[in-house]
Every structure is written in structure tokens, then in C-alpha cells.
Amino acid sequence: MPSSPSPHVPRSLIEMLRKRIIGAISTATAPGKWRVVVADRPSLSIISSVLKMHAILEQNVVAIQLITRSRQSYPDMDAIYILVPCADSVARVIEDFKYGLKAADSRHCQYARAHLFFTGALSDALLAHLESSPAAPYIKTATELYIEYNPIESRVFLTTPSEQPFYALYSPHAPNLIAKDLDAAADRLLSVIVSLGVTPYIRYYRPHHPAFGESSQKSAAPHIAESMTAHIQMKLNGYYECKQRNLNNKQRYLENMASSVLIVLDRSVDMFAPLLHDLTYQGAVHDLLDLEDGNRHTYIAGSAGGHPRQIVAELTEQKDLLWEEIRHWHIGDVSQYLADQYEKLVSENVGIQAASKA
């Protein structure tokens, strides 16, 4: 299946993810043609993390539908499916088109045609299942986007595979969880690597001595970075083999990708960082305020008329340029900077000066 890595390394992971999703939605069908977007819950979560509803609807989209719900049919429109590459999602796509061949009329299908975009790599077994299904004649494109990661800042992303990754990776009582979590995290790292369009040299941390009393406990801690590297390399090898089959020229493909170094570490390389208090502005905000979804703060403020009003502050790079500038500063520097900026604003604004004297 084809995928399209970026020709250069972008400055922002958020912008990169946004462009890949918008590109999939806007280019799958003819320009100006109306379409429907269909997603499952994990994919919808990825989409909503970087795009607002109106940004999607502006791409000639009449509706955004959840594949797990009962949906209105659009038999005259193409559907853009953005799905995780799992058996359940594939089965639901087939279900949308299972009556088409029996009726010899596409109007009995949920949509006119399907353009499939998967968030990660689709297994050969699931691809074969699609190709042999009643939906096959209606599937016009099938592409792997590699967008299975969560960018929380322009150069910071999460690969958190479960709700308790620290326990799964380090506890001697969770041997069945570590392989699953490492594999899921490797899938997310593969998405970032492919999206960036790089071919990394992988370096990993391997301690010279056992940690956490490995001789007495079957702890996976000393081997996490090494095990993660093995998972990532396996995913990369599979991806390169797929590209080689599609392009018949693996060397040319690799030459067009930028070289880089991926350094894999685990928490045992630095045990003290989690115990240190972060004295940055961003750290103070997370310590002192009750944030919704990690970036929204709702508070009550007064107004000129004396009536309280509710304000929602969204602390993201896209919404607050000041936050982007000062979030990593020491709180003392932020305090002085904001005071200086306020004095400058007052000195340059006659209206504020007059209001303060009234």
C-alpha cells in the first residue's frame, strides 16, 4: 500500500499531522466534489487533536460520521475512511458495501465509493480480506497515513501505549504487558519516523550491570531500551520491505529520505528527574491550575459592568503565541517579563493611562 513521507523535515509535528490529514481528505476525490468523512473513535481522537470541525468541513465535506454508529447513507457521494488498521474497522467497511453486488446498484450501498486511509500499517491478512470482500469493487484507494501519535507541542509527542505504562514496563508482576506496550509504542514511533521522512540510525542505552536487582527478580528494566529498539527496527524493516515491493527500488527510496539518529533511553538512565520540581511557567501552570484535557483553564473574571463572566483560556501554540514564547522560561523570568510588558503597554497607550486615573 502506498504512503507519502514528507520531502523535508517540518518545524512542527502538529502542523505536519494536520497537513497529512487535510491532504488525505482533500485529494482523494476530484476537486470541488462533495464527500463524507468516516472515522472510528481512535482516529477521530487523532484528528480532533489537531483539527477543528470547521477545518474539515471546509474541504467539501458534508458530514463527519462515526463508523461504530448508525449512519445516514450518502449513496451518491464518496466516503473518506480514516481508520485504525484493525479487524473491526475493516469488517465495518465491508458491511457498508455488502449489498451493492447483490442489488447490482451502488445506491444500495452506504456510499458511492470508498477511499481508505489507515492510521498505521495494515496487515497482509486484513488487506487480503478487503481484496476478496464484496467491498473490493467500491474501494478506489487504500493508503497508510502513519499518523498514530499524539503531538502535544511542536516538537513533543506522546507514544503512551496504555494508561499505566510505567507499571507495564517496570513491574516484575506485569510480564504479559511489556511486550504489548513496547509494540504499541513502536507503532507510534514508526508513524513519526515515516511522517518526518527520515531513515534513522538507532542508538540505545544498555547498562553494563543489572539494575533493580535483576539477579533476584525478573525485572525487564535493564532491557527496556534494547527491547524497544528491537521492536522499532522490526517495524522499520517491514516498512522498507513494503516500499521495496511497491517501488521496486529500495535504494532510490532510501536516498530520498533524510538521515538522522534516534536515541532510545529508558527511565533507569536518570532516576532523579521525576523527583525534581519543574520551576518553569508551564510547570507552575500544571501544578497550580485545574486544566481540562491538559491545556484548557476555565475561570471567572469581572467586567466593566460588574457582572462576572466565564473565560476559557486555551494554552496551545496555535491559540496563544505568548504561551508558546514563555512556557519554558523560569517562573521568575516570566514574572519580570510580564511586568515589563505591562509597563510598556501602559506607557504607549493613552487610553489606559486615562482609565487608570479616573
ZATORPA-384229 format. One record per residue: residue in one letter; x, y, z of N, C-alpha, C, O in turn. Coordinates in steps of 0.02 Angstrom, whole numbers, plus 50000, padded with zeros to 5 digits. Example, Ala and Ser with C-alpha at 12.3 -4.5 7.8 and 13.67 -1.06 7.14 Angstrom:
BEGIN
A506604971650390506154977550390506604983550390507124983450423S506424988850354506844994750357506455000250394506705005750402
***
This chain:
BEGIN
M500424994050000500005000050000500445006250000500965006350033P500245011549964500675017449959500645021750021500145021750056S501165025450033501175030650084501625036150057502025034950011S501575042050086501925047650057502305051550111502015056150139P502935049750126503315053450175503465060450152503505061750092S503535064950200503675071850184504365072550153504825069050174P504445076950102505085077850070505595081450113506185081350098H505375084750167505835088150211505575087750282504985086250293V506005088950330505805088450400505465094950420505775100250416P504835094750442504465100750460504675103350529504975099850569R504495109650541504655112650605504165110450659504345110450718S503565108750641503055107250691502725100550677502475099350621L502725096050727502385089650720501635090650714501295086950680I501375095750748500655097250746500455099150675499965096650648E500845103650645500695105850577500785100050528500395099550480M501275095850539501395090150496500795085350497500575083050444L500545083950556499975079450563499355082550531498975079050498R499265088950542498685092450514498695092050437498175090750406K499275093150407499335093150334499215086150306498915085450252R499445081050341499345074250316498605072350316498365069150269I498245074450367497535072850371497135076850319496725074050284I497265083350316496925087550267497085085250196496645085150153G497715083350183497905080950118497525074750098497315074050041A497425070150146497055064050131496325065550114496045062750068I496025070150152495315071750142495215075550076494725074350041S495655080250061495535084750005495745082049937495485084249886T496205077249935496465074849871496195068149849496335065949793A495815064749891495575058049873495075058249816495065053649775T494665063349813494155063949761494305069949717494755073849731A493915070749664494015076249618493885082949653493455083449696P494265088149634494175094849665493455097249657493155096649604G493195099949712492515102649710491965097649722491375099449727K492145091249726491635086049736491495085149810491955084849850W490865084549827490675083649897490825076649920490795071849881R490995075849984491205069450011491005068750084490795073650115V491055062750110490895061250180491525058450214491875054450183V491665060550274492225057850313491955052950365491505054650403V492225046950366492015041750413492635039650454493155038050425A492575039650519493145037950562492915033650621492325033650639D493385029850649493245026350712493475030850770493775036050758R493355028750830493495033150888494245034750895494415040550906P494695029850890495405031650896495635036550842496005041250857S495405035550781495595040050727495295046950737495625052050724L494675047150760494355053550772494705057450827494745063550825S494975053850876495355057050929495995060150901496185065750921I496335056750856496935059450823496755065650783497105070750786I496215065150744496015070750702495835076850744496065082450729S495425075950796495195081550836495755084650877495675090250902S496325081150886496875084050924497225089550887497565093650917V497145089850820497495094950781497035098850735497245103750705L496405096750728495955100050682495275101350714495025097250752K494995107250700494325108850721493825106350668494015104950611M493205105750688492685103150643492635107350580492565104550525H492655113950586492555118250527493125117350476493015118150416A493735115850500494295114850454494185108750410494405108650352I493855103750436493705097750397493125099050349493155097150290L492605102350373492025103750331492195108350273491865108250222E492715112450281492925116850227493215113050167493305115950114Q493365106650176493645102650122493095099150082493175093450060N492535102650071491945099950035491675093650069491475088950035V491685093650135491425087950174490735089750200490645094850232V490245085450186489555086750207489415084050276488955086450310A489805079050298489675076050364490295072250387490685069750347I490365071950453490895067850485490535062650526490185064350574Q490605056350508490225050950539490675046150577491245044950558L490405043550632490755038450672490555031550647489965029950645I491035027550628490895021250594490535016250639490195011750613T490585017050704490265012250750489535013950763489185010150797R489295019450736488595021450746488185020250683488445019450628S487525020250692487075020050635487125026750598487065032050629R487235026450532487395032550495486905033650438486605028950411Q486815040050420486425041750361486805039650298487415040450295S486455036950250486765034850187486855040750140486435045250137Y487405040650104487535045450051487745041549988488325041549970P487265038149956487425033649900487705037149838487975033849794D487655043749835487915047349777488585050849792488845054349749M488855049849852489475053149871490015047949890489855042449913D490635049849879491195045649901491315046649976491185051950004A491565041350008491725041750080492475041350089492815037250059I492735045750131493435045750151493465042350219493275045250270Y493715036250222493775032550284494465033850314494965033050280I494485035850377495115036450414495045031850475494675033350522L495415026350474495295020950522495945018150548496465018450515V495915015250608496475011350633496485004650596495945002150580P497065001850582497104995650543496954989450584497404985650600C496324988550602496124982850643495554979050609495234981650563A495424972950633494914968650603494224971750608493824971050562D494074975050664493404977850673493264983350622492724983550593S493744987850611493644993250563493564990550492493144992950454V493974985650474493924982650407493244979250398492944979850345A493004975850449492354972550445491794977550435491314976150399R491844983350467491324988550460491334991650391490804993550364V491924992350361491954994750292491604989850245491214991950202I491744983550253491434978450211490674978550220490304977650172E490454979450281489734979750296489394985350258488814984650237D489734990950248489434996750213489294995350140488884998750109F489634990250111489554989050039489334981850023489374979749965K489104978250072488954971150060488334970050017488264964649988Y487884975050012487274974049972487354976549900486904975649860G487924979649884488004982549818487984977549762487634978549712L488354972049769488394967149715487744963249707487554961549651K487414961849762486784958049758486254962049720485864959249681A486244968549733485734972749701485954975449633485544978249596A486594974449617486874977149554486744984549548486634987149493D486744987949604486584995149604486944998249664486814996349721S487395003049651487785005949705487355009949754487575011549809R486735011549734486305015449779486085011349839485835014149888H486185004849837486035000749895486615000549945486554997749999C487175003549926487745004049971487695010350014487305014849999Q488085010550067488085016350111488355022550074488105028050084Y488855021550031489155027049993489295024749922489255018749907A489465029449878489595027749808490255023849801490275018649769R490785026549832491435023349829491795024449896491595028649936A492335020749906492705021349969493435022949955493745019949911H493705027749993494415029349992494665028050063494495031650110L495085022850070495285020550136495965023550155496455023150118F495985026450214496615029050242496685026050312496275027250356F497225022250322497345019050386497865022950425498355025550396T497775023350490498225027250532498915024050538499395027450555G498965017550525499605014050528499625008550476499245008750427A500075003850485500174998550436499604993350440499444990950494L499314991850382498794986750378499124980050364499544979450319S498934974950403499244968350395499054965350327498544967050298D499474960750303499334957350240498684953450243498324952950193A498534950650301497924946650308497304951050301496824949050267L497304956950332496734961450326496674964350256496124965250231L497244965650224497224968150155496924962850109496524964450065A497124956550118496844951150077496104950350089495714948850043H495894951350152495184950850169494784956250133494234954950109L495054962250129494724967650093494684966150018494174967249986E495234963649990495264962449919494784956949896494564956949838S494614952349941494164946849923493454948049947493024943649941S493314953949973492654955350001492194958549950492424960749897P491534958949964491074962449919491214969849912490974973049866A491614972649958491764979749955492314981449906492404987249887A492684976349883493274977449841493134981749779493524986149764P492584980549741492464984549681492344991949696492414996249652Y492164993549758492005000449776492595004049808492565010149818I493115000449824493705003549855494165006249800494455002349762K494235012749797494625015949743495335017449765495785017449723T495445018749828496125019949853496195016949922495705016549960A496795014749938496945012150005497655014350022498135012349989T497715018450074498355021550090498485021150165498025021750205E499115020150183499325020350253499605027250268500115029150239L499285030850313499495037750328500055038250379500455042850376Y500105033450424500595033550479500515039950520500945044350521I499945040350555499795046250597499625044050669499265047550704E499875038250689499705035650756500155038450810500535034850842Y500115044950820500485048050875500115054350896499695056950860N500275056750956499915062350985500395068150997500735068151049P500445073150952500895078750963500575083751012500045086450998I500905084951068500635089651117500975096451112500715101351139E501545096651079501885102951062502205102050994502185096650965S502495107450968502765107150900503305101750893503375098850839R503685100450947504205095450943504175090451001504685087551020V503585089551028503485084751082502875080551065502345083151048F502945073951069502385069451056502385063851106502895062351137L501815060651114501735055051160501665048551122501355048251069T501965043251149501865036551122501535032151174501565025951169T501205035151223500925031451280500465025851255499945027351227P500655019551265500255014151238499695011851284499235008451260S499715013651349499195011451396499125016551451499495021451454E498635015451495498505020251548499045019951603499145024951638Q499385014351610499905013651661500545011051630500755005451645P500865014851586501465012351552502045011051599502435006451587F502125015151651502685014151697502635007351731503125003751738Y502025005751753501914999251785502034993551736502364988551752A501774994251675501834988951625502564987651606502754981951593L502974992951604503654992251581504134990051636504634986651623Y503994992051698504484991051752504284985951805504714983451841S503654984451811503454979951865503624972751848503494970351793P503924969151897504064962051886503434957851887503444951951870H502864960951906502224957351910501804958351847501234956151844A502094961551795501714962751733502094960251672502184963951624P502324953951673502724951551616502324951051551502604951251496N501654950551556501244949851497501074956451464500814956651408L501224961951499501044968551472501604971851434501484975851389I502224970351452502784974151424502844973451349502954978351314A502784967251323502854966251250502304969951212502424972951160K501694969851239501134973251207501244980751206501124984051156D501474983551263501584990751267502174992951223502134998151190L502704989051222503284990751179503084990551105503304994851066D502684985751086502474985151017502034991050997502094993650942A501574993051042501134998751027501535005251023501415009350979A502025006051069502445012051067502865012151004502985017550975A503105006350981503495006050920503075007950859503335011150813D502445006050858501995008050804501945015650800501945018550745R501895018950858501835026250859502485029550838502485034550802L503045026850859503695029550838503795028650762504065032950729L503565023050736503605021950664503205027250626503425029650574S502625029050652502225034250621502605040750617502585044250566V502945042550671503325048850672503905048450623504015053250585I504265042950622504845042150578504625042650505504945046150465V504095039150487503855039250417503595046050398503725048550343S503225049250444502955055950430503505061050420503445065550379L504045060450459504605065050453505015063750390505375068150367G504945057750362505325056150302506065055250316506485057750278V506235051750369506935050750388507095043250392506645039150401T507725041650384507975034850395508465035050452509055036750442P508255033250512508675034350571509195028850583509065022950571Y509775030850607510235026350640510005025850712509935031050746I509895019950737509605019150804510165017450853510545012750844R510205021450906510665020250961510255019451025509765023051036Y510445014651067510035013451127510475012551189511075010951183Y510165013551247510515012951311510495005751335509965002651340R511085002951350511134996251379511624996551437512224997451427P511374995851498511814996451557512324990751560512204985251534H512884992151591513414987251598513294982451656513624977251662H512814984251698512674979951755511924979551765511564984051744P511674974151796510954973451807510684979051852511024981251898A510084981251837509764986351879509174983251916508874978251894F508994986251972508424984152012508464976952034507954973552039G509074974452046509154967752072508904962352025508514958052044E509134962651962508904957851913509054950651933508694946051914S509594949751971509774942851990509254939752035509184933552036S508884943852072508384941052118507674941952093507214938552117Q507574946452044506904947552017506944947351941507454949251912K506424945151910506394945051837506144951851812505604952351782S506534956851824506354963651803506574964951732507124963051713A506154968251693506324969851624506684976551619506874978551564A506774979951675507044986851673507694987551637507754992251597P508204983251647508844984251613508804983451537509254985651501H508264980451512508234978651441507704982651403507574981151345I507394987651434506844991151401507064994651338506764993851285A507604998551342507845002251284508054997551228507914998751169E508374992051246508594987251196507994983751165507974982651104S507504981951206506904978651180506504983451135506254981451083M506454989751156506104994651115506444995551048506114996050996T507114995651048507494996250985507344990450939507274991350879A507314984450967507164978550926506474979050894506384977350836H505984981450933505304982350906505304987550850504994986450798I505634993150862505644998550811505984996050747505744997250692Q506564992650755506924990250696506504985350656506514985450595M506134981050691505704976250657505154979950617505014978050561K504864985050647504344988950612504644992550551504334992650498L505234995350560505564998950504505734994150447505634995750389N505984988250465506154983250413505534981350373505564980650312G504974980350409504354978750375504124984250329503884983050274Y504204990450351504014996150311504444996750248504194997850193Y505104995950257505564996450199505444990750149505484991850089E505294984750174505144979150129504524980550089504484978950029C504024983650121503404985350086503544990550032503284990049976K503944995550048504125000649999504514997649941504424999649884Q504944992849956505334989649904504884985849856504994985949795R504364982549882503904978849839503504983649795503374982149737N503324989449823502914994149786503314998149735503064999649680L503935000049753504325004449710504835000749668505095003449619N504984994349685505484990449650506174993849650506594992249608N506274998449696506925001849701507015004449771506915010349784K507205000049816507285002049886507835007149894507765011849934Q508395006349858508955010849866508775017949848508955022649883R508405018849793508205025649772507745028749824507795034749839Y507305024649853506845027349904507235029649966507105035049992L507725025549989508105027350048508535033450036508625037550081E508795034249974509205040049959508805046549962509085051849975N508155046149950507735052149950507515054150020507195059350029M507685050150070507485051550139508085054250178508645052050167A507945058950223508485062050262508745057150315508355053350344S509405057350326509695053150379509635056550446509605062750450S509605052750499509535055450566509755050250616509925044650598V509755052050680509935047550734509365047250784509135052450807L509135041350800508625040250850508955037250912509245031750909I508915040750968509215038451031508665035851076508205039551093V508695029651096508185026451137508455025651209508955022251220L508125028851256508315028451326507715026051367507145026451343D507835023551426507295021951472507405025751537507935028851546R506925025651581506945029651642507535027851687507755032051726S507795021851682508345019951726508985023851713509445023751755V509025027251656509615031251641509635037651683510165040651692D509055039651709509005045751750508425044851799507855046251782M508575042551859508055041151909507835047351946507325047251981F508205052851941508065058651983507605063851952507265067551987A507585064051886507185069151852506445069251874506175074751885P506105063451882505405063751904505315066451974504765068551992L505845066452014505795068752084505945076152091505845079052144L506195079252037506365086352039505755090552021505355088651979H505705096352054505145100852040505315105351982505855108451981D504865105751934504975109851875504775117051890504195118451906L505245121651886505115128651903505005132951841505125139051843T504765129951787504585133751728503865136251734503485133951777Y503695140851691503005143451689502505137851674501975137451705Q502685133551626502245127951609502155123251668501605120751680G502715121951704502665117651763502215120551817501835116951848A502275127151828501855130451879501115130151860500695129151903V500965131051796500275130751773499975123851787499415123351811H500345118651772500095111851783500045110151857499625106151876D500475113151898500455111851971499865115352004499555112652049L499725121551983499265125852020498565126351991498105128152027L498485124851928497825125751896497515118951879497865114051867D496855118851879496485112851860496345113251785495885116751764L496745109751745496695110251673496255104751645496265099051668E495855106451595495455101651558495835099451497496085103551458D495885092851487496255089951430496975092351428497295092151375G497245094451485497945096351489498115103151461498695105151465N497625106951434497805113451405497255118851409497355124351384R496695117351441496165122351447496015124051519495945119551561H495985130551534495835132851602495235137451600495225142351563T494735135851640494125139951644494115143751710494205140751763Y493995150251706493985154351767493465159951760493245161451705I493295162851816492795168251818493165174951827493585175651871A492995179751785493305186351788492765191651791492205190651769G492955197451818492485203051822492455206651756492855205451711S491975211251749491895215251689491775222451709491675224051767A491775226851659491665233951672490985235251703490905239851743G490485231151686489815232051713489715228851781489175229251810G490225225651807490185222551872489905215451871489825212451924H489755212751813489475206051807490035201051793490425202051747P490075195751831490595190751819490485187051753489915186051732R491005185151721490965181451658491465175751658492005176151687Q491275170551625491705164551621492165165051561491945166551506I492805163751572493305164051519493655157351515493845154451565V493745154951454494105148751442494755150451407494755152951351A495315149151441495975150351412496245143851385496315138951422E496405143751321496675137651289497425138551279497645142651238L497815134951317498545135651317498855131051266499105125651283T498835133051203499125129251149499535133951105499445140051107E499975131051065500395135151020499975138750968500145144350947Q499415135650948499005138650896498575144450923498435149150886K498375144050985497905148851013498245154451052497965159951057D498835153351080499145158151125499885158751108500295154551129L500065163951070500765164851050501205166651109501795164851110L500925170151159501325171751218501505165451257502065164751281W501025160851262501155154451295501705150751259502145147851291E501695150651194502215147351155502905150351169503405146751170E502925156851179503565160251189503865159151258504465158151265I503445159251311503715159451378503595153251420503805153051478R503275148151393503075142351434503665138651465503605135751519H504245138851432504825135151457505305139651497505845137451516W505115145851510505525150351550505455148851624504965145851645H505955150851663505905150551735505355155351758505285160751730I504985153451810504415157551831504625164551854504245169351847G505235165251880505485171851898505595176251838505435182251840D505855173451785505955177151723505285179051691505215184551663V504795174651696504135176051668503805181751705503515186251675S503855181651772503565186951813503845193751794503475198651787Q504505194151787504825200451770504645202651699504535208551686Y504625197851653504465199351583503755202151576503645207051541L503275198951610502575201151605502495208151637502115212251611A502845209451692502815216051723503095221351676502815226851669D503655219851643503955224551596503495225751536503435231451513Q503185220451512502735221151454502115225351472501875229151430Y501865224451533501285228351555501455235751560501075240051539E502045237251590502255244251595502345247351526502185253251516K502605243451480502695245951412502025247351379501945252451344L501535242951389500875243851360500535250151388500235253951350V500595251151453500285257051484500615263551460500265268451446S501275263451454501625269451433501475271351361501535277251343E501295266551320501175267951250500435268751234500265270051176N499995267951283499275268351270498965273751313498915273051374V498765279251281498475284851317497815282951349497655285251404G497425278851315496785276851342496835273151408496425274351453I497325268751414497415265151477497635269851532497425269151589Q498065274651515498285279551565497705283551592497655284651652A497255285751547496675289751568496195285551611495915288051659A496115279251592495655274851630495915273551700495535273051748S496585273051707496885271651772496835277651819496835276851880K496795283651791496735289651832496025291251850495905295051898A495545288551814494835290051826494595286951892494005287751909
***
